Amino acid sequence: MVSSSEAFAKFSTWKNDKTSLRVTVIERGQPEDVFSGRIDTLDPDASLVGICVGVKQYGTFDVADAVFSIEPDRVVVERDDLEWLIFEEEE
């Protein structure tokens, strides 16, 4: 478990490097959606991470009140036992 500032530092690095990511959304313990894209916007004060999923498609994830874990190529955001976001570098 790491602080949100450490997670946002990793998000910022990915944004600046234009790293391609796969974002997996897990709700109620089941995978709900998978996005491929890049981090386009960050607002640490509002706990928001914005993803550009194509030329004109955007997704915004609210990561307020979450628990973060950081690995070399991914960040896991856990809002409770059944809701997770997994941000992973694409190969």
Secondary structure, DSSP 8 states (H G I E B T S, - for coil): -B-HHHHHHHHHHHHHHT--EEEEEEETTEEEEEEEEEEEEEETTTTEEEEE-SSS-EEEEE-TT-EEEEETTEEEEEEETTEEEEEEE--
